[in-house]
Amino acid sequence: MVFALVFLVSAGCGGKSKDQLYAEGVKQLAGGNPNGAIVLFKSVLDKDQNFLDARFQLAKAYVSIGKYEQAEKEFLKVRKQNPSRSDVALELARGYNASGSVDKAIRELQQYVKSQGASAEAQELLGTSYALKGMQAESERCLREALRMEPGRANAKLQLAGVLMESGAVREKEARALIDEILRAEPRNSRAYSLLASFEVFLGNRGRALELYRKQAELAPTDPAPRYREGIIHIESGDLGKADQLAETMIQQFPQRGEGYRLKGLVAYQKKSYADAITALQTSVKYSPAIEGYYYLGLSLFNRGELENALSQFRRILDHKPEFVQARLLTALILLKQKRVDDSLAEASKALETDSRNALACNIIGSAYMAKGMYDEGMKYLNKSTEIDPKIIDAHLKKGLFKLSRGRVHEAETDFTTAVKVAPDVLNSRLILAAYQMRQNNYDKALATLRQGLTGKKDDAVLYNTMAAVMFADKKREEGIKCLQKAKEADPAFAPAAFNLATCHAASGNLDLAVREYQGVIQREPRNLKALLGMAVLSELKGDEKEAFAWYGKARETGELAGFQALAGYHAKRGEYAKALSVLDAELKAFPRNSDAYAQKARIFVAQKKYPEAIKILDDMASMAPEQALLLKVGVYAQMKENRKALDEARRIITLRPNSAFGYLVLSTVLASQGEYPKAIQEARNGLRIEPNNVKGTMQLGDLYARNGDLAAASDAYERVIKTNPDFAPAYAAQGMLLELKNKKREAAAKYRQALAKGEDYVPALNNLAYLYADGFGPRDEALRLSLMAFKKDPENPAILDTFGYALLKNGRGDDARKILDKGVRLLPKNPSVRYHVALACKATGDRSGAVTHLQQALQMGNFPEADQARKLLGELTARN
């Protein structure tokens, strides 16, 4: 029928004027024949390329059949020819929403509101965009604003009902009342029936959903969507015969629409008839490009072993919907199978940014690192994958399958449950299983698993290195060191074993043995950045600044970003600002868009009180990292005591970005810097009303409560973060700091351990736990290892140097502690706690007068946590004279 209509339309084009063709095209589009309309509008443009209304309607017709790329091109041509035509932004946003390019839609609409002012239609479209992003509160706000402006907007009511339904049974009554209101006013509103049907699917009432989709199909006979959704329900119910029959009927009724072919392809895919699925799905995307069509076409090709063709389908999806995790994971997996390791790592990392609890993403990242020989990084992610989903072990070892997603089909969406076959050699099954057994504290089982894999070959180094980790976890240090030595014997070039031995030796005070391990790596790999930086840190700890500078210089010569940053940080820490800036300038030549270098330069200028230079650098940085630059800029104004400028800048951000929490959080930061904590708390809460799940905002609110003395409210804020982001290490560490404030040191140590279980490199948790262990709230020798790890991660932080020195002191190594703490007090001369620690080291090494001097200086600085102990010790030392 549609084919006949298109044929008749094209046959009738000859001899008509462009205005007649245009009028007929508008009529065809309104009558539900977009393909016929496209033929007519193209004929108009053949006669007159500048007929903008025809091009505009052509773009709308493309949107209606799902050809969003063509639609975008035509809309942009209209805008180029007539920049003042504001309705282009609205139609572009509508198309972007339909294609899943939601961020593009929001940008268009925000620009529209800025130039044209708010309108009901713009608010409605924004509401749709936010709903698609899962920002339900913001979506509801926009839709209610649209209805306030125009109470009769049926589409806004439908959208609002959909948002309410997302809350499930809690707001079902309110949602149904809205739909009833629409149907009373418009009994033939087919979209209302569609929404009701989708909600019945959500509630599990498939029979009722089928009735409603059939009713919608009666009301909209030219729309294949309700029939397609009916077919999806049949697939979900396992009735592939009915779904296939419906697909055949749809293909006959709508031969130039993709939905029937797509349904046919999905049925074939479920039957594992991949060749038939490929044929049907290729036809479907030709007529109606849709994400689920490309997705299942990619899966079908993947199952046929056509990896490169499958890859192109998944990449096409990601071009339009970059947040689609399943497509990105499959892309990463294919790249890993093709041994394109760096590309696989990049894709899997993007997937993890979108879904931080995705076990398969962690697994692929871990496997990619292992393939690159980066053992420590690989094990970190393989370990995390088993923590997130322990079943990932059984799925791989017993079935060779991983669940890509565990959703159910909801209308025409793409989150269908899919199992993907994964090659066992790719995912390092033995190491994954051992990591899982370690997590269960089954150390003997983990060792047995690893020993079973020993072959007497070079690869044994990886297994021995992991066995060492098991031994250390089981508090068997000497056995752990023996395993590391065996790893080196198996493969002398296996650097991770040398690095782990270096850490063991350094933590026990044998810095020379640690140096020997790093030197061994450097002899084989002169540009190994980790070894070069390890040598630099050890030189600092030994007090040999000349050697430290030389090693940092060699790290910079590798040309790697971390080498530049380490040398710049070393100079800045020593107050050698001109040298630090010179290194950062060289870094920016090599990495011109590295925002961290700009931020580091700004901090150096602030340290020198060169505020105008800092502001200029941050203005340059804004094009790369606008939020970070704005936040730092406001901080500079606060340092300058330019409170009015800081407040104005924050309020300007709120005006420019009213739908974002960011501006309110900046304003909160400014107010807090002025000591106005109640106002700062209120602004942070204002931001969280807009973005309730903003992790940074909730953490900031908790910090503000703590600084204002409301520790219970602070703890609640951190707990909210943990509930929604259970892997977020800073929230656990923040809870630990609160417990320390309450003098609950053992409970605080437990929280820091939790933080490190989520993020083993989180420096505040490493440092604080080391300090507590040094004070006797844990093994004192472990305090050395933890503080050393923290110092390696953040060598610019003199507070960590102080913790390491304190840990040395508490482990009975007064002479070593004195060297470290003397350096710490040079870097933090106005910190009374550091001076107190130096005094303790002086006393331990027999330097009574030095101890007295440092104690007196510390007490002159005012109150500090150890002030009472300092007074007592000073009294004891002076009484002996």
Phi, psi and omega in degrees: 000313179295319179300317180297319180297317180296319180298315181295320180298312183292327179292333183267008183283328186296140174085348181271151177286165180297325180292321178294317179298319179297312181300319179293322178297317178299319180296316180296320180295316179293331181274006176087022177240071184296327179296318176296321179298320180299317178302315183292315182294325176296323178295321177300314184289335173296327180278326185209101181296341183263012179281087190295321181298322178294318179294321179298314180292326176300316178299318179297322179295319178299319178301317185294337177255010174082013178266078191286327179296315178296320180299314181300316180301316182291318178299318181293328174295319178299315181297320181296321181284330181219082184300338183277356183282101189284335183291346177298319181300318181295316181289323175300314180299320179299316178294319179298318177301315182295326183271355181090003179272067192292321181298323176297319180299315182297319179298316179300315184289320178296321177294321179298312181297322180296321184269327186252347186089163182291144174221161181299319182294318179296318179296322178296315180294322176298319177301319177297315181300312182295324177298318179295332178276357181081013179266076191294320182297316180292322178299313181299319180299314182294318182293321178293326176294320177300318181287331175295321180287319180222090186301339184270007184289103183296321182295321178295322177297319178297314179299317180296319177300319178297319178296317179297323180294334178298337178280356179077212186297339183303320183239022182300316183300316180296319180294315181295326179297320178297317181293319177300321179298319179295315184291332175294321180280325182225084185300339183256023179285100186293329182292333176295319178293324178298317180294317177300318180297316181296326178291322177296324175298315179302322181278353179090010181266076187293322180300314179294322178299319179299318179301316183291321177295324178293323176296317178298320180297324177295319183284334182231072186295340181267003182254116180282350187301313182297325178292321178298316180294326175299317178297322178298320178298319178298320178296316179300324182279355180084007181266077184291332179298313179296319180297319181294318179298317179296322178299317179299317179298317180296321180297323178291319183284325185230068186295340180248025172242151187274344189299318181296315178295323179296315178299319178300318179294321179295321177298314179298321179297316179298329178276359183064024174269075192294326179297316178295321179299317181299315181300311182293318183289327175297321177293321183297316183285339175294316182275318183221089179301126180213147185300317182293331176294311178296323183296310181285335171295316177299316179297320180296316178296320178301314181291339176272358180083009179270075191295317183293320177293321177298317181301320182294327178291315181294325178291325177298319177299312185292335175298327183260331183223077187297341181274003182284098191296318184301316180295323181290322178295318178295322175300313180298319182294317178298315180299322179293319177296330178275003180064026174265074196294313182297320178295319178298316180300317180297316182292315180295325178295321176296321178298320181290329175297323180284320183226095187290349181252026183269110185295321182293324177299315178299320181297315181294318178299314179300317180294322179294316178298319179299319179297332179274357182082011180265079191299310184300314180296320180297313181295327179302316183280325176296321177298316181296325181297322180286331177292317181293315185217091179302333181293346180298335178292304181301319182301323182275311187286326185266326186241342184071024183234149171233139175281122179280322175206155184236028177277182173238160182295127177233104187055229185262023182282173190250008184271059177278146176294127184223135175253135183241128178285133184234134180293126183302326183289343181282326192256015170051056190300322182295319180291322178297315181297318179297319178298319179297315180295324175298318180298330178275006183063023176269071187295321180296318179296319180298316179297318180297317179302317182287319181297325180297339181270354182292134183234356184081010181252181184301326182296346178299337181303318180297317182292317178297321179298319178290323176299324177298318179299322177297315180299315180297319179296330181268015177062032178249075189297313184296319178295325178297317179297321178298320178296320178295322178294323176294324177298318179293325178293320180294320180211094182302339181270003182280095188297324182305324179295319178296318179298318181293322176296319179300317179297317179300313182294316182296320181294332179268005176093358180271073184295328181293321177294323177297317178301319181299321180295314180296320180297324178298319178294316183295327177299322179278324183229085186301340182251022179288107188298319182298320179291319179298316179291326175299318177296321179297315181295316179298322178297319176298316182295330178278354180081013181263087185292327180297314178295319180301313180300320181297317181290321176298323178297318178294325177297319179294326182292344177293341182080001179278149184304314182298331177293315175301312185297320181295316180293317178299317179297322179298313179296316182298320180298327181271003180078014180269071191292321180298318179294320179298316180296323179297317178296318180294324176298319178294322178299318181289334174292322181280325182229077191296339182250028179273103185294332181299325180294319176299316181297319180295320177297317180299318180296323178294317178298321178296318179300330178270001184062028176265072189293318179301321178296321179296317179298318180298316179299319182290328174297319177295325183288337188300330181289339182260319183220076189300319183292314179298319181296316180297317181297316178293323180297317177297323177297323178295315178302321179296319177298324181283356186065022176270066187297323181297316179297318180298316179294318180297319180297317180296317181291330177296321178297319180298319179295317182287329184229069185294340183262016180237146177284343191304311182300319179294323179291324175295314179300319178299319179297317180298312181297321179295322179296339178265004179080009181267072187294318178302317178293320179298318178298317181298318180292322176298320178293325176300317178296321181287340173294327179281317179233084186300333184260018180288109185296314181300319180295318180292321176296319179297319178298317178299316179299320180294318176301317181297316181293335179270003176089002180264081187291328180295315179295323178298315180299320178299319180297314180295324180294324177297321178297316183295324180297321182268338181223074188296349179259011187273098185303319183302330181292319178294319179297321179297321176296323177298319179296322177297318180295324176296320178298331179272005181065026176261076191291318181293319177295323178297317179301320179298321179294320179295323177296321176299317180300317182288334174293331179272327181212094189295345181257011185286108192299313180303322179291319177301312184293313184291322178292321177301318181296316179296319178297319179298328179277003175100006180265032180166179181294123185294327179292330177291333177301324179295314181296316182295315182291327176294317177300317180297318181294322177297322181285328184220070183292347179281348188268105183292338178296327179289322176301320178298317179298317180297316178298319179296320179295320176300316180301314183288345175263014174080019182247070187299318182296314178296320180297320182300318180298315183292315184290327175299320178292320179299319182288333175292325181277333179232067187292340184256016180260111185294328179295320179296318179296323178298318179296320177297320178300319178298319179293321177300315180298317182295332182260010175085010181264081185294318183293323176297320179297315180299315181301312182293323178295316179298317180295320180297314183291334177289343183276358179106194185284147175204165189305325184260018186300318181296317178296323180296317179297317181298314181294320179298319178298318180295317184290320181284333180292334182284340184285000000 
